[in-house]
Amino acid sequence: MHRCHPIKAYDIRGHVDDVTPELARAVGEAFAYLTGATTIVVAHDMRPTSPALADAFTAGVTATGTDVITLGLASTDQLYFASGTLDLPAAMITASHNPASDNGIKLVGPGASPIARDTGLEDIHTYLHTGQLPHQPHSRQAPASAGRVHPADLHDAYTHYVRGLVDLDGIRPLKVVIDAGNGMAGHVLPDLLEDLPLAVVPLYFELDGTFPHHDADPMNPANLIDLQAAVVASGADLGIAFDGDADRCFILDEHGALVPPCALLAWLAARLLARRPGAAVVHDLLTSAGTIEAITEAGGTPVRARVGHAFMKLAMEAHGAALGGEASGHYYFGDFWHADSGALAALHVLDALGHSDQTVSHATAPYRRYTSSGEVNRRVKDAPAVLKAVEKAFEGRGFIDRLDGLSVSLGSGRWFNLRPSNVEPVVRLTAEAPTDQAMGELRNDVLEVIAGADEWAPYVPGLTEPTEKGDVAQ
């Protein structure tokens, strides 16, 4: 029996002692049966264990008689490009922004469609335990022959396609510091940025999955210190940081200050809506109210979705959205199979800045209207009971909805969302208000209710405890 706890809500991810070649082979076999495809695309990132996991996954797929197209080293959005252009299911070996001790597998259906717990991962979990998929209960006969492996190089095709999505002609010269975090951004950016009027100061472009300088997780402020220092020291116009598999990017202004992802989404949305009035823009439930206001003011249609790439992509497709974004730094594009791409987001930022005479701080200032707590995590004994206690405490004080956990809108720009973790006894709180003081008071009010409902985790002012490493943990 396989150890299945690496299977999360949206991917398979965990310590390398758990995400083994044996597991990868079994997942590859299950994925082939699940999709029923004749061919599956496989790629991997730069982590030391990734090539062996990719080989094992490929062996599992071909054992079912299914062919495999292998891309070798690729960013996650390069895999999405392959899945989209070839209309094939695909698997990416990566642990994204997790530390070097981890690895994992991201799975998508044809056209880069999402595969998550409710759309395939739970079936794979069952297969690893029973050898059968729930909807295919009968034994299978061995294939007449193993599937074949076809190496392919789609790097140039990806570069040409992504560059064609953004109008970078005539942008003004810019100095930009880019921290690739020793991740896959170092693989895709040199060609994507070629021939542009950019003075690039590169940090950590060498592919190295041991992450010798810092973890490739820009959500952690400690991992932005080198980039911030380089932006200030070089007098750069902006800084850009990527996570390990380059499906997210974060922007620093000319002062080295982080541009909140919600403000960046609003900036990009306003520019896009000038060309596509009325277009839908999808946002998650943790997105700032200021961003939603800005989308409406620009003539767009804001659409709420639950947190997580599967929900975002489904909402993007359902509404024909042109753009989407999460507070975690994922940006989704309607002309990129509704998928997220850090590189494409970065090119849109260069387009916006390069066709403007403003600085990043001035261009994004109109979209920084409220103060957010960020995500505050608390361990609890009983997450459902805690959510019920918080709902009862705020009953009658504002509008309550339960699209994703518990959201409460209290008026005057004050709101909070409280969500249970998918894999741990943890609740995640995000609060927002017009001022630091009002936000702090709201955050503390909710945390006091949580502490009173569950004495295991009394509130300590200013303490945050990020505990989950998946992309869902904002």
C-alpha positions as CSV (number, residue, x, y, z in Angstrom):
1,M,0.0,0.0,0.0
2,H,1.3,3.4,-1.0
3,R,1.7,6.3,1.5
4,C,-0.9,8.7,0.0
5,H,-0.8,11.7,2.3
6,P,1.2,13.7,-0.4
7,I,-2.1,14.0,-2.3
8,K,-3.4,17.5,-1.6
9,A,-6.4,19.4,-2.8
10,Y,-4.9,20.5,-6.1
11,D,-1.8,18.4,-6.7
12,I,0.5,15.7,-5.2
13,R,3.2,17.3,-3.1
14,G,5.3,16.4,-0.1
15,H,8.7,15.4,1.3
16,V,10.9,13.4,-1.1
17,D,10.7,10.4,1.3
18,D,7.0,10.3,0.5
19,V,7.0,11.4,-3.2
20,T,9.1,8.5,-4.4
21,P,9.7,7.0,-7.9
22,E,7.4,4.2,-6.8
23,L,4.6,6.6,-6.1
24,A,5.2,8.5,-9.3
25,R,5.1,5.3,-11.3
26,A,1.8,4.3,-9.7
27,V,0.3,7.8,-10.3
28,G,1.4,7.7,-13.9
29,E,-0.4,4.4,-14.4
30,A,-3.5,5.7,-12.6
31,F,-3.5,9.0,-14.6
32,A,-3.3,7.1,-17.9
33,Y,-6.3,5.0,-17.0
34,L,-8.2,8.0,-15.6
35,T,-7.8,10.1,-18.7
36,G,-8.1,7.3,-21.2
37,A,-5.7,9.3,-23.4
38,T,-3.6,7.8,-26.2
39,T,-0.8,10.3,-25.3
40,I,0.3,12.2,-22.2
41,V,2.8,15.0,-21.9
42,V,5.4,14.9,-19.1
43,A,7.9,17.6,-18.0
44,H,9.9,18.3,-14.9
45,D,11.6,21.2,-13.0
46,M,15.2,21.6,-11.8
47,R,15.0,19.8,-8.5
48,P,17.6,17.0,-8.1
49,T,14.9,14.3,-7.7
50,S,12.7,15.5,-10.6
51,P,14.3,13.6,-13.5
52,A,13.9,10.3,-11.7
53,L,10.3,11.1,-10.8
54,A,9.6,12.1,-14.4
55,D,11.1,8.8,-15.7
56,A,9.1,6.8,-13.2
57,F,5.9,8.6,-14.0
58,T,6.6,8.0,-17.7
59,A,7.2,4.3,-17.0
60,G,3.8,4.1,-15.3
61,V,2.0,5.7,-18.2
62,T,3.7,3.6,-20.9
63,A,3.0,0.4,-18.9
64,T,-0.7,1.0,-19.8
65,G,0.1,1.2,-23.5
66,T,-0.2,5.0,-23.5
67,D,2.4,7.1,-25.4
68,V,4.3,9.9,-23.7
69,I,5.7,13.1,-25.1
70,T,8.6,14.2,-22.8
71,L,9.5,17.9,-22.7
72,G,12.4,17.5,-20.2
73,L,13.1,20.7,-18.3
74,A,10.2,23.1,-18.4
75,S,8.3,25.7,-16.4
76,T,4.8,24.8,-15.4
77,D,3.3,27.3,-17.8
78,Q,5.4,25.7,-20.6
79,L,3.6,22.4,-19.7
80,Y,0.3,24.3,-19.9
81,F,1.3,25.5,-23.3
82,A,2.0,22.0,-24.4
83,S,-1.3,20.7,-23.0
84,G,-3.2,23.5,-24.6
85,T,-1.6,23.4,-28.1
86,L,-1.6,19.6,-28.3
87,D,-4.9,19.2,-26.5
88,L,-3.5,16.5,-24.3
89,P,-3.5,15.7,-20.6
90,A,-0.1,16.5,-19.0
91,A,1.9,16.1,-15.8
92,M,4.5,18.4,-14.3
93,I,7.0,17.1,-11.8
94,T,7.5,20.0,-9.4
95,A,6.9,21.1,-5.8
96,S,6.5,24.8,-6.9
97,H,7.6,27.1,-4.1
98,N,8.2,24.3,-1.5
99,P,11.7,23.8,-0.1
100,A,14.4,21.7,-1.7
101,S,13.4,18.7,0.5
102,D,10.0,18.4,-1.3
103,N,8.8,17.4,-4.7
104,G,5.4,16.7,-6.3
105,I,3.2,16.2,-9.4
106,K,0.8,18.7,-11.0
107,L,-1.8,17.1,-13.3
108,V,-4.0,18.8,-16.0
109,G,-6.4,17.5,-18.5
110,P,-6.5,18.3,-22.2
111,G,-6.3,22.1,-22.9
112,A,-4.6,22.6,-19.5
113,S,-8.0,21.9,-17.8
114,P,-7.8,21.6,-14.0
115,I,-7.5,18.3,-12.2
116,A,-8.1,18.6,-8.5
117,R,-9.4,16.5,-5.6
118,D,-13.0,16.3,-7.0
119,T,-11.9,16.0,-10.6
120,G,-9.5,13.1,-10.5
121,L,-7.1,13.2,-7.6
122,E,-9.5,11.4,-5.2
123,D,-9.8,8.7,-7.9
124,I,-6.0,8.4,-8.1
125,H,-5.9,8.1,-4.3
126,T,-8.4,5.2,-4.5
127,Y,-6.4,3.6,-7.3
128,L,-3.2,3.7,-5.3
129,H,-4.9,1.8,-2.5
130,T,-7.1,-0.6,-4.5
131,G,-5.6,-0.9,-7.9
132,Q,-9.0,0.2,-9.4
133,L,-10.5,3.5,-10.3
134,P,-14.0,4.0,-8.8
135,H,-15.8,4.3,-12.2
136,Q,-13.7,1.5,-13.7
137,P,-14.3,-1.4,-11.2
138,H,-13.3,-4.3,-13.5
139,S,-9.8,-5.7,-13.9
140,R,-7.9,-4.7,-17.0
141,Q,-6.0,-6.8,-19.4
142,A,-2.3,-6.1,-20.0
143,P,-1.8,-3.9,-23.1
144,A,-0.5,-5.7,-26.2
145,S,2.6,-3.5,-26.1
146,A,4.1,-0.7,-24.0
147,G,3.5,2.9,-25.0
148,R,6.2,4.7,-26.8
149,V,8.2,7.8,-25.6
150,H,8.6,10.8,-27.9
151,P,11.0,13.6,-26.8
152,A,9.9,17.0,-27.9
153,D,11.3,20.5,-27.7
154,L,8.5,23.1,-27.6
155,H,10.6,25.9,-26.0
156,D,10.8,28.1,-29.1
157,A,7.1,27.6,-29.9
158,Y,6.2,28.6,-26.3
159,T,8.4,31.7,-26.5
160,H,6.9,32.8,-29.8
161,Y,3.4,32.2,-28.5
162,V,3.7,34.0,-25.2
163,R,5.6,37.0,-26.8
164,G,2.7,37.2,-29.3
165,L,0.2,37.7,-26.6
166,V,1.7,41.0,-25.3
167,D,2.4,44.2,-27.3
168,L,5.9,45.2,-26.3
169,D,6.7,47.2,-29.4
170,G,7.8,50.7,-28.5
171,I,8.2,50.3,-24.8
172,R,10.6,52.7,-23.2
173,P,13.9,51.5,-21.9
174,L,13.6,50.0,-18.4
175,K,16.0,48.7,-15.8
176,V,14.6,45.6,-14.1
177,V,16.0,43.3,-11.4
178,I,14.7,39.8,-11.8
179,D,15.1,37.1,-9.1
180,A,14.5,33.7,-10.6
181,G,15.2,32.0,-7.3
182,N,17.3,29.3,-9.0
183,G,14.0,28.1,-10.5
184,M,12.5,27.6,-13.9
185,A,12.1,31.4,-14.6
186,G,15.8,31.2,-15.3
187,H,15.0,28.7,-18.1
188,V,12.3,30.7,-19.9
189,L,13.0,34.4,-19.4
190,P,16.2,34.9,-21.4
191,D,14.5,34.0,-24.6
192,L,11.2,35.8,-23.7
193,L,13.1,39.0,-22.9
194,E,15.5,38.9,-25.9
195,D,15.7,42.1,-28.0
196,L,13.6,44.2,-25.6
197,P,15.0,47.6,-24.4
198,L,15.7,46.2,-20.9
199,A,18.7,46.5,-18.7
200,V,18.2,43.3,-16.8
201,V,20.0,42.7,-13.5
202,P,19.7,38.9,-13.0
203,L,19.6,37.3,-9.6
204,Y,19.9,33.5,-9.3
205,F,19.1,32.5,-12.9
206,E,21.2,29.3,-12.5
207,L,18.9,26.2,-12.3
208,D,19.6,24.7,-8.9
209,G,16.8,22.8,-7.0
210,T,18.8,22.9,-3.8
211,F,18.1,26.7,-3.6
212,P,21.5,27.8,-2.4
213,H,20.5,31.4,-1.9
214,H,16.9,31.3,-0.6
215,D,13.7,29.3,-1.1
216,A,11.9,30.1,-4.3
217,D,8.8,31.3,-2.4
218,P,8.3,35.1,-2.9
219,M,5.3,35.0,-0.5
220,N,7.8,34.9,2.3
221,P,9.2,38.4,2.8
222,A,12.6,36.9,3.8
223,N,13.0,35.6,0.3
224,L,12.6,39.1,-1.2
225,I,15.5,40.8,0.7
226,D,18.1,40.3,-2.0
227,L,15.8,41.6,-4.7
228,Q,14.8,44.6,-2.7
229,A,18.4,45.5,-2.0
230,A,19.3,45.1,-5.7
231,V,16.4,47.3,-6.9
232,V,17.4,50.1,-4.6
233,A,21.2,49.7,-5.2
234,S,20.8,49.7,-9.0
235,G,18.2,52.4,-9.2
236,A,15.9,50.0,-11.1
237,D,12.4,50.8,-12.3
238,L,11.1,47.6,-10.8
239,G,11.9,44.2,-9.5
240,I,10.3,40.8,-10.3
241,A,10.4,37.6,-8.3
242,F,9.3,34.2,-9.4
243,D,8.5,31.0,-7.5
244,G,10.2,27.7,-8.3
245,D,8.1,26.5,-11.2
246,A,7.5,30.1,-12.5
247,D,3.7,30.0,-12.5
248,R,3.6,33.0,-10.1
249,C,5.4,36.4,-10.1
250,F,5.6,39.2,-7.6
251,I,6.4,42.8,-8.4
252,L,8.5,45.3,-6.4
253,D,8.2,49.0,-7.2
254,E,11.2,51.4,-7.7
255,H,11.6,51.7,-3.9
256,G,11.9,48.0,-3.4
257,A,8.4,47.8,-1.9
258,L,6.2,44.8,-2.7
259,V,3.2,45.7,-4.9
260,P,0.2,43.8,-3.3
261,P,-0.9,41.1,-5.8
262,C,-4.5,42.5,-5.6
263,A,-3.2,46.0,-6.7
264,L,-1.3,44.4,-9.5
265,L,-4.4,42.6,-10.7
266,A,-6.4,45.9,-10.7
267,W,-3.6,47.6,-12.7
268,L,-3.6,44.9,-15.3
269,A,-7.4,44.7,-15.4
270,A,-7.8,48.4,-16.0
271,R,-5.4,48.3,-19.0
272,L,-7.1,45.2,-20.4
273,L,-10.6,46.6,-19.9
274,A,-9.7,49.7,-21.9
275,R,-9.3,47.4,-24.9
276,R,-12.1,45.0,-24.0
277,P,-14.9,46.9,-22.2
278,G,-17.3,44.7,-20.2
279,A,-15.0,41.7,-20.1
280,A,-15.1,39.4,-17.0
281,V,-12.3,39.4,-14.5
282,V,-12.2,36.6,-12.0
283,H,-10.9,37.1,-8.5
284,D,-10.7,34.9,-5.4
285,L,-12.5,35.6,-2.1
286,L,-9.3,37.0,-0.6
287,T,-9.0,39.8,-3.2
288,S,-9.1,43.3,-1.9
289,A,-12.4,45.3,-2.2
290,G,-10.4,48.0,-3.9
291,T,-9.5,45.7,-6.7
292,I,-13.2,44.7,-7.2
293,E,-14.1,48.4,-7.2
294,A,-11.4,49.2,-9.8
295,I,-12.6,46.4,-12.1
296,T,-16.2,47.8,-12.0
297,E,-15.0,51.4,-12.5
298,A,-13.0,50.3,-15.5
299,G,-16.2,48.8,-17.1
300,G,-15.4,45.2,-16.3
301,T,-17.5,42.5,-14.7
302,P,-15.9,41.2,-11.5
303,V,-16.6,37.4,-10.9
304,R,-15.9,35.8,-7.5
305,A,-14.4,32.3,-7.3
306,R,-13.2,30.0,-4.6
307,V,-9.5,30.1,-3.7
308,G,-7.4,27.6,-5.8
309,H,-6.4,27.2,-9.4
310,A,-9.1,24.6,-10.2
311,F,-11.9,26.9,-9.1
312,M,-10.3,29.9,-10.8
313,K,-9.9,28.1,-14.1
314,L,-13.5,26.8,-14.1
315,A,-14.8,30.3,-13.4
316,M,-12.6,31.8,-16.1
317,E,-14.0,29.3,-18.6
318,A,-17.6,29.6,-17.5
319,H,-17.6,33.4,-17.9
320,G,-15.3,33.7,-20.8
321,A,-13.0,35.8,-18.6
322,A,-10.1,37.7,-20.1
323,L,-8.1,37.8,-16.8
324,G,-8.1,36.3,-13.4
325,G,-6.0,36.7,-10.3
326,E,-5.5,35.4,-6.7
327,A,-4.1,37.1,-3.7
328,S,-1.3,34.5,-3.7
329,G,0.2,35.9,-6.9
330,H,-1.3,33.7,-9.5
331,Y,-2.6,35.5,-12.7
332,Y,-4.8,33.7,-15.2
333,F,-5.2,34.6,-18.9
334,G,-8.1,33.9,-21.2
335,D,-5.8,33.7,-24.2
336,F,-3.6,31.2,-22.4
337,W,-6.2,28.4,-21.9
338,H,-7.4,30.2,-18.7
339,A,-4.2,29.1,-17.1
340,D,-1.8,30.9,-14.9
341,S,1.7,32.0,-16.0
342,G,4.2,34.0,-14.1
343,A,6.2,34.9,-17.2
344,L,3.1,36.2,-19.1
345,A,2.1,38.3,-16.1
346,A,5.6,39.8,-16.0
347,L,5.4,40.6,-19.7
348,H,2.1,42.4,-19.1
349,V,3.7,44.4,-16.3
350,L,6.5,45.4,-18.6
351,D,4.0,46.4,-21.3
352,A,2.0,48.5,-18.8
353,L,5.1,50.3,-17.4
354,G,6.9,50.5,-20.7
355,H,4.0,52.3,-22.4
356,S,3.6,54.8,-19.4
357,D,5.7,57.6,-18.0
358,Q,4.7,56.7,-14.5
359,T,6.7,54.8,-11.9
360,V,5.3,51.5,-10.6
361,S,4.5,53.1,-7.2
362,H,2.4,55.9,-8.8
363,A,0.7,53.6,-11.3
364,T,-0.4,51.2,-8.6
365,A,-1.2,53.8,-5.9
366,P,-4.9,54.2,-7.0
367,Y,-5.5,50.5,-6.4
368,R,-4.1,50.3,-2.8
369,R,-7.3,51.5,-1.2
370,Y,-7.6,49.3,1.9
371,T,-5.4,47.6,4.5
372,S,-5.2,43.8,4.6
373,S,-4.1,41.5,7.4
374,G,-2.6,39.0,4.9
375,E,-3.3,35.4,5.9
376,V,-3.2,34.6,9.6
377,N,-3.2,30.9,10.4
378,R,-4.4,29.3,13.7
379,R,-4.2,25.6,14.7
380,V,-7.5,24.5,16.1
381,K,-9.0,21.3,17.5
382,D,-12.2,21.4,15.4
383,A,-12.2,23.8,12.4
384,P,-16.0,23.4,11.6
385,A,-16.9,24.2,15.2
386,V,-14.7,27.3,15.1
387,L,-16.3,28.5,11.9
388,K,-19.7,28.0,13.5
389,A,-18.7,30.0,16.6
390,V,-17.4,32.9,14.5
391,E,-20.5,32.9,12.4
392,K,-22.7,33.0,15.5
393,A,-20.6,35.9,16.9
394,F,-21.0,38.0,13.8
395,E,-24.6,37.1,13.1
396,G,-26.7,40.2,12.5
397,R,-23.6,42.4,12.1
398,G,-23.2,42.1,8.4
399,F,-23.7,40.0,5.2
400,I,-22.6,36.4,5.5
401,D,-21.9,34.0,2.7
402,R,-20.3,30.5,2.6
403,L,-18.9,30.2,-0.9
404,D,-15.5,29.4,0.4
405,G,-15.4,29.0,4.2
406,L,-17.0,31.9,5.9
407,S,-17.0,35.4,4.5
408,V,-18.5,38.3,6.5
409,S,-19.0,41.9,5.0
410,L,-19.5,44.4,7.8
411,G,-19.8,47.6,5.7
412,S,-17.6,50.6,5.5
413,G,-15.0,48.6,3.6
414,R,-14.6,46.0,6.4
415,W,-14.7,42.3,5.7
416,F,-13.1,39.0,6.6
417,N,-12.9,35.5,5.3
418,L,-12.2,32.4,7.5
419,R,-11.4,29.2,5.7
420,P,-10.4,25.7,7.0
421,S,-7.3,24.1,5.6
422,N,-7.8,21.2,3.3
423,V,-5.2,19.0,5.0
424,E,-4.5,20.3,8.5
425,P,-6.4,21.3,11.7
426,V,-5.9,24.9,10.8
427,V,-8.1,27.9,10.0
428,R,-6.9,30.8,7.8
429,L,-8.1,34.3,8.4
430,T,-7.9,37.3,6.0
431,A,-9.3,40.6,7.2
432,E,-9.5,44.0,5.4
433,A,-10.5,47.5,6.4
434,P,-9.9,51.1,5.2
435,T,-7.2,51.8,7.8
436,D,-4.5,49.9,9.7
437,Q,-6.3,50.6,13.0
438,A,-9.7,49.4,11.7
439,M,-8.1,46.3,10.1
440,G,-6.3,45.5,13.3
441,E,-9.4,45.8,15.4
442,L,-11.4,43.5,13.1
443,R,-8.6,40.9,12.9
444,N,-8.3,40.9,16.6
445,D,-12.0,40.6,17.1
446,V,-12.2,37.5,15.0
447,L,-9.0,36.0,16.5
448,E,-10.5,36.4,20.0
449,V,-13.6,34.5,19.0
450,I,-11.4,31.7,17.5
451,A,-9.3,31.6,20.7
452,G,-12.4,31.5,22.9
453,A,-13.9,28.7,20.8
454,D,-10.8,26.6,20.8
455,E,-8.4,27.0,23.7
456,W,-5.6,25.1,22.1
457,A,-4.5,28.2,20.1
458,P,-4.9,31.3,22.2
459,Y,-4.3,34.5,20.3
460,V,-0.8,36.1,20.5
461,P,-0.9,39.6,18.9
462,G,1.2,39.8,15.8
463,L,1.8,36.1,15.6
464,T,1.3,34.2,12.3
465,E,1.8,30.6,11.8
466,P,2.0,29.5,8.1
467,T,1.7,25.8,8.2
468,E,0.7,24.5,4.8
469,K,3.0,24.7,1.8
470,G,0.6,24.2,-1.0
471,D,-0.5,26.9,-3.3
472,V,-3.8,27.0,-1.5
473,A,-2.2,28.5,1.5
474,Q,-2.2,32.1,0.6
